[in-house]
Amino acid sequence: MTTRPDALTINGTESARIVGSDRVLSVLVELARHANGATLDEIAKSVRSPKPTVHRALASLCRAGLANKDGRGRYILGDEFLRMAFSHHESRPDHVRVQPILRQIAERYEETAHYAVLDGHHIIYRAKVDPMGGSIRLTSMIGGRNPAHSTAIGKVMLSFKLSSLDDVRDWIGNRALAPQTPNTITSAENLHQQLEQVRERGYAVDNEENELGVNCIAFPYFLSSPRIATGAISVSALSYRTPLQDLIDDVATLRAIVAGDYEE
């Protein structure tokens, strides 16, 4: 995608020409991409705006505590931004309710548990709990994205949304289903077949389809409706440590944990 000068791009989607407060938002979004901070020149170049304009936007963010300037002359996200973001995240109803479930899964299987929702063609991780032990952990992060078609959580959510082959084809549109690994589903027909299986058995699997060496099993999670999943809960495991078949063999227990009906 070719970005127009003064265009605001969020999550890969280009908006209209930057005007007024959008300039401040574009700078804030750009700052979030730089964990170690960025200079005025770097930010101005990335957002394709004049340096005086970007400097004024940064000054506004700094006054609000949403950005800071460190001793090296680099701008970073401010503590107030982080406080608001984490406070909001921690108080969300889905996070509050799902966190004990994720902890129980991570402790039982000594693997990573996720909660994620569907957003267009991707899933977004809303919560994550890593196991206490183990030196190797997954690189997924809260707020991170992965393609829906290559993930167990994505397939769970798509099973509620795409009930026919035509629905799958419409959802794919003119784009290609990118192969994340040699195991990734890349055709509408195969994706439709898998979604049928998900609806039949009530869970989805990812057999090293999104990342080699990592498998996953996911279940729908019903927060606000007993019929439409709000999101999905998964356990993502290193395949050499926890084979996918081990997780499938323990489906009844996993289903009970997700439903809140399991007791040790």
N, C-alpha and C positions, 0 to 999 in steps of 0.2 A: 504494500500500500504506500503511495506517495503522499506525504503529509504536506498540506498547504502551509505557506507562511502564516504565522499567527493563528494556527489551528490548535485547539485543545484536544489531546488524545488521552482517553481514559479507558483502561482495559482493552486497548487495541481498537477502540472506536473513535473516529475523528468527529468532533463536533463542529459547530459553526465557527466563524472567525471570532477571535478573542476580543471581547469588548468589556469595558468596565470591570466589574468584580470577577469576571472570568479570567482576567489576567492574574489576579491573586490566586485563584484556584489552580490555574495551570502551573504556577510556580510551586504551590504546595504539593501538587501531584508529582512534579518533577523531583522535589526534595525527597519524597518518600522512596524514590528509586536509588538514592545514594546513602547507604548506611554510614559511610565514612565522610559524608558531607560533600559539598560541591562549591566551587567558586562562582562569583558573579558572572564571569565570562562563560563558564561551562553551562550555567543555567540559561543565560541569555541565548547561547547557541542552540541548546536543546529545545527551548520553547519558541525559538525564532522570533524573538522580540528585541527591541532596542535595549541596551543596557540601562539607560535612565528609567525606562518603564519597569524593567525587572527589579531595579534597585528600590523603586518606590513600593513595589509589591512585597519585597523582602522586608522593608522597613515596617510595613503594616503588619506582616506576620510576626515580626519580632516584638512589636508593641503589644500584640495579643498573647505573646508567650507561645505561639505556634511554631516559631523558628528561633534559632540562636546562631550567633556568629562566634566561632571558636578562635583560639589564639593564633591559628594559622590563616585566618581570613576566609575560612570555609563556613558555609551555612549548613546547618543540620536541623532536623525536626526538633522542635522545642519540647520541654518536659510537659507543658500544659497540653499539647496535642496528644502526647502519649498517655497522660493521665485521663483525658476525656475518652480516648479510644479504648483503653483497657477497662475503665469504669463502665462504659457502655456495654462492652463485650461481656464482662463478668455478670452484669445484671440482666442480660437478655433471658427471657423465659426458656428458650430452647437450650441455652448453655447451662443454666442453673439445673434444669432437669436431667440433662444428658450426661453431665460430668460424673456423677456417681456410677452410671452404667459403664462409661468408658474406663474408669478406674478399675471396676470389677473385671472387665474383660482383659485389660492390660496385666493385672495381677495374676489372673488365672492362666493365661496363655503365654505370659512373658513376651508379648509382642505389642506392637503399636495399635491403639484403637483410635478411630476417627469418627467424627460426625460432620457431614457435609450436605449441601443443598445444591439443587440444579439451577444453573443460570445460563440459559440459552444452550449453547453447545458444550458448555464446560460445567464442572462441579467446583464449588468453592468450599474449602475446609473452614468450618466454624469452630471446631473444637478438636483437640488432640491430646492424648495421654500416652506417654512413652512408658515402657516397662522400667522398673527400678533397676534391674540387673541387665547385663549384656553390654558389651563394649561397642557394638554396631547398632546404630539407630537410623531410622529413616529421615530423609531430608525434607519431608513435607512440612508445611508451616501453615498456621492459622491465617486465613486470607489468601492462601495460595490456590492456584487453579490447576486442573488437569482436564484433558478431554473426557467428555462423558462416555463416548463409545468404547474407550479402552479401559474403563475402570468399573469395578463391581458396584460402587455407589452410583455411578452414572447409569449403569444398566438397570439398577433397581428403580431409579427415578424415571427413566425413560419408559419403563414397563407400564407406568401409570398414565403416561402422556401419549404414547404411540401404540395404538391398538391394532393397526393393520399395516400391511406392507406399503400401501400408499402413504400412510402417515409417516412411516420411516423415510420414504423417498422425499416427501415434502420437507421433512426436518433436515435432511442432508442437503437438499437443494442442489446448487451447481458446484458446491465444494467437494473435495475428496476427503474421505475418512483417512486421516494420516496414520501410517503404520508406526506406532511408537516402538514396537519390537516386531520380530518375525511372526509373533503369535497374535498380533492385533487384528481384530475384525475390520475389514476394509470394504465390504459390500453391503448393500441394503438388505439383500436376501439373508445373509448370514446374521446380520444384526437383528432382523425381524425374528429369525428362528430362535436366537438366544433370548430375546424379550418374551417370546412365547413360553420358553422354559422357565424364565423367572416368574412369570405369572402363575405357572402351574405348581412350582415348588416353593415359592415364597421367599426366595433368596437368589442372589447373583454371585458369580465367581469371576475372578480375574486371574487367569493362569499365566502369569508372567506376560500379560498383554500390554501393560503400561510401562513396566520396568523389568528388565531381565533380572532374575534372582529374587523377585518379590511377588508373592501371590496374595490373594485377598478374597474374603467372603463378606458379603454385606446383606443387611436386612432393612426393610422399611421401618421408619420411626414415625409414629402418629402422635403429633403434639396437639394439634387443634382440630383434627377431624379423624373419626374412626375409619374412614374409607379412603381418604387421600393422604398419602405420605407427605409429611412436612419436610423430611429429609431422610437420610439413611445412615446407619451405623455400621462400621466395618471393623474387622481385625485384619491388619496388613502384616504379613509375616515373611521373614527371610525363608526362602524355599528350602535351603539346606538345613535350617533349624526346625522349621515347622512345615512339613509338606502340606499341600492343599488338601489331600485326602484326609489328613488328620482333622482338619477343620470341618470338612464335610461330614466326617463320622460323628462329630460332636454338635451337629446342627440343632438337635433338640435342646441341649443346654444353652447354646448361644441364643436361640430363639426365646427361651425363658428369661435369660438375662436382659435382653433388649426389651422384653415386655414388662420387666420388673417383677417377674413371678418366681425367680430362682432363689433358692436358699441353700447355703452350704450344708 
